[in-house]
Amino acid sequence: FSGLKAKSYGKHLLDNSFTTDCDVIHAHTALADGSLGLFIKQHINPACKLLVTVRTTDLKYRYRLLFWERPVFKKVLNAADVISVLSPSYKKRLIKINPAWADKIQVVPNALPTVDESALMVNEVNEAKDILFVGRIIPGKNLHGLILAYLRFKKQTGFTGNFYLVGGDGSGWYSKIVRYMAGWSDTIHLVGKVPKQEVF
């Protein structure tokens, strides 16, 4: 199902002459997002690096229970340049499925200790790129945290790219907070809901 869905979305992108000069595609899930990321890499921009995050749902439910999705899961991870997981136990599970993935699996915990944070900071930005968020404006998306991270990144690195937030208001009170925070910088743009064919 994930592969067919990705082909449908991919066909829409091709029909609308979608092009991208992106450096990295980050697929937040291995199947749905990963399939579309793979389509873009194969048919639109082969130079794009594909980073796939494998989450609890991917491993515990979709791979284990939806056995018909396993070929798509494996195809996406075979093509991934980097696979990120939340814990060493996830890494062990993936290596058990395919030992060839071992070298490209990175363990990236959800929470990072502040003592290690300095080592993760980017010291220089060679070329400004815009940042795009697409999704509903709801607390679960942690947009207030993303805005703070973006502003901090700008301050520490001199990054000049814009931050576009595209999505409908899923929560009135939270939208007010995000709208207020977006006013802190003229490079943050709260676009609102737009037709999917206009996003790119």
Helices and strands as residue ranges (DSSP letters): H 2-15, E 24-27, H 32-43, E 49-53, H 56-56, I 57-63, H 64-65, G 67-69, H 70-79, E 82-85, H 88-97, G 99-104, E 105-107, G 114-120, E 131-134, G 139-141, H 143-157, E 163-166, H 172-182, E 188-192, G 196-198
